[in-house]
Amino acid sequence: MSATRREFLRQAAVAGGGALVAGAIPLRGMARPAVTMRPIAISSANGLRAVTKAMEMIASGSDALDAVIAGVNIVEDDPNDVTVGYGGLPNEEGVVELDSAVMHGPTHQAGAVASLRNIKNPSKVARVVMDRSDHVLIVGEGALRFARAHGFKEEDLLTEKAREAWLYWKEHLSNTDDWLPPHGPDDTDIGSLLPEPLRNEFGAFFRHTGTIHCSALDQKGNLSCVTTTSGLAFKIPGRVGDSPIIGAGLFCDNAVGSAGSTGRGEANLVNCSCRMVVEHLRTGKSPEEACLEAVKQIVEHNRLKRLQTPDGRPRFEVELYAINTRGEYGGARIYSGGKFSVHDGTTARHEPLAYLYKKEKN
Ligand code: GLY
């Protein structure tokens, strides 16, 4: 048990005279025990700069939502991260389509955009959807028009690196279509030829599902979160993953905690994974336990053979991250070897994710 958790239980026992179940988080509407808030920011592994920026802003008094959005904007702007914003891998037609959502704990409001083209910061547009419309989710052409109306600048988001990766993918689709790679595909191991961003532990199952999530607890004890992504590489145009879907790719309840995810969006969509994590937090589970419980449920629900390895395990990865109102944090994923980013006010660092299965080869 962490020192913070022990301290919380001690203070809860004193304040509540034993009325609270040990470790249980108060239901909405119940007064929170008087604990000192410890600001915290967590993110996916690609979010070290995001948590650094978020904590910098929180330390100077910013609301958690402003902080997490500013944090992920750094990665959205970075052409070297091929899973988010500018430079993200495109859809099957070579067009970059971005998804993002934000959720604000104190007001329990959210905004999201999906399949947004030509705007490199979908998280900023999602914020405007929340602040300047009566809607939560706007998609495609409507999202682009909404962004234009609010003065967002349009630009080509496809970098040379992403275009080359897309062309490589297209050329290796099969040896019976009209797209031919420079070398015959019959005698080559496509998985091993793929550039690093497209390779994963499942060889030929190489389509990238990277994303960035960031959740934070600010000095006032308020929670907020954001998830932003270019989605599944080479997806069918219009495909929407979990990232812009409240409850699937992110969720926060200001009285309980905040959660987010990266990895195979389809698995989170059919499990409402982040809402599930927050509900586990509500029962008093630690963030790591809550994420691990949700991972178990995702695996249990993975019933399609094409999504299973020969021994019945998932042929994909999902990572979940969570914080609670006491500033405790943690995360979990299906296979070993993962890490997440955290900043607790002292330093930004990676910490290991809990996991369900040990990966054969790391
Ligand atoms: N988790 C990102 C996506 O599947 O689009």
Boltz pocket constraint, residues with backbone or C-beta under 6 A from the ligand:
constraints:
  - pocket:
      binder: B
      contacts: [[A, 209], [A, 210], [A, 211], [A, 229], [A, 230], [A, 231], [A, 232], [A, 240], [A, 241], [A, 242], [A, 243], [A, 261], [A, 262], [A, 263], [A, 264], [A, 265], [A, 266]]
      max_distance: 6.0
